[in-house]
Amino acid sequence: QVQLVESGGGLVQAGGSLRLSCAASGRTFSSYTMGWFRQAPGTEREFVAAVSVSGGTTYYSDSVKGRFTISRDNAKNTVYLQMNSLKPEDTAVFYCAARRATAWGLPKQSSTYDYWGQGTQVTVSS
C-alpha cells in the first residue's frame, strides 16, 4: 500500500513558476514509476509527466515539454514537478500517482496506475 500526499499548489500569474511535491509513504517507493496528471473542470484527467524508478527516464506530454520538469528523490520518498512559464491553460487539479515498475502499458495511461493522491489545485491567472 502506498499513500501519496501532494503539496505546493496555489495561485500564480502567467509566466510564473510553482514546484509541486508528492510525498509517498511506505518502504517500496523506489520500486514505483511515478506520474503527474491533471484535471481541469469539465475535462478528463490528462497525463502530464512520469519518471522511472531510478529517475533516469522521464516522459512528458507535448503541452508541458520544455516547461515542466519531473524528478524524484528516492531517499526522501518524494517526487517533484517543477513548473515554469505557466499559462492560464495549466489551471487544474494536479494529481500524483504511482504504478509498479513492472506494469504493462505506457506511463501516460492513467489506468495503469495503482495509487493516487488527493490532488492539489494550481491556478494560473492571466
N, C-alpha and C positions, 0 to 999 in steps of 0.2 A: 504494500500500500504506500502510495506517495501522496503527500499533501502539498499543494502549491499555493503560495500567497504572493500576489503581485503588489507592487508599490511604485510610486514615482509619477503617477499620472497627475494631471492638473490642467490649468488654463494657460495657454501661451499664445503670443502673437505669431502671425505668419512670418516665416523666416527664422523663428526661434528654434530652440533645442530642448529636448527632455531626455532623461535617461530612466527607463523602466527597469525594475529589478523583479526577479521572481525567486523567492526562497523556497527550497524544497526540503521536506522532512525525509527521514529515512537514510539508511546507510548505503543504498544502491543507486544514488543519484548518478554516479558516473557510468552506469550501465544503460542510461536512457538518452535517447535522442530528444532534444528539447526544441520546442517550437513556440512561435508567437503568432497569434491570429487576431483578427479584429472584426468587429461587427458594428456597423453604423445603423441608425434607426431605419427600419423598413427594408433592410438588405440582409443577405445571407452572410454568415461568418466566412471570412476570407483569409487565406494564408498570407502571412507577412514575411516570416523568416524562420529558419531552422538551423540547428548546429549539431554536428555529430558528437558522439560520446567524448572524443578526445578534444573537440574544439577545432580540429584541423580542417574540417569541411563545413562550409556554410552554404545556405540556399536562400534566395531572396525572390520575392515577387518582382515583376518588372516595374511595378508602380513605386517601389521603395528602393530599388537598386541604386547605389551611389549616394543615397541619403541616409539610410539606416545601416547600423552595424550590430550584428548579434555576436555575443561572446558568452563564455561560461567560465566559472571558477569552481572546479570540482572540489577543491579544498574547503570552499565555503558553501557548497551545495546551492549555488546561485547562478542564474542565467540573466544576462542583461540585454537590453535593446537600446542602443544609443540612437536617438532620432534627431537628425539635423535638417535644416531647411524645411521645416514643417509647413504644410499647406492646409488650408481650411478643409480640403477633402480628406485629410488624415484624421479628422474628428471621428472618434469611435470609442467603443469599449475594447480595450486590448486584453487578450487572454493569453496566459502562459499554459503550455500543455507538454505532457511527457509521453513518450512511447518507447517501448522496448527496442533496443538496438537491433534485434533480430526481426522486427516487424516487417511484414511484406507491404509493398506499396510505396509510393513516393512520399517524402516528408511533407509535401504540400497538401496531402489528403487528410482532412480533419478526422475522418472516420478511422484512421489508423492509430489515433492517439488514445491512450488509456486513462489518463488523468488530466484534469483541468482545474485551473484556478478560478476564483470568483470574478476576476476581471478588474481593471482599473480604467477610469474614464480619462480620455485625452480629448481636450477641446482646443482647437486652433482657431483663433479669431482673425478676421481679415482686416 
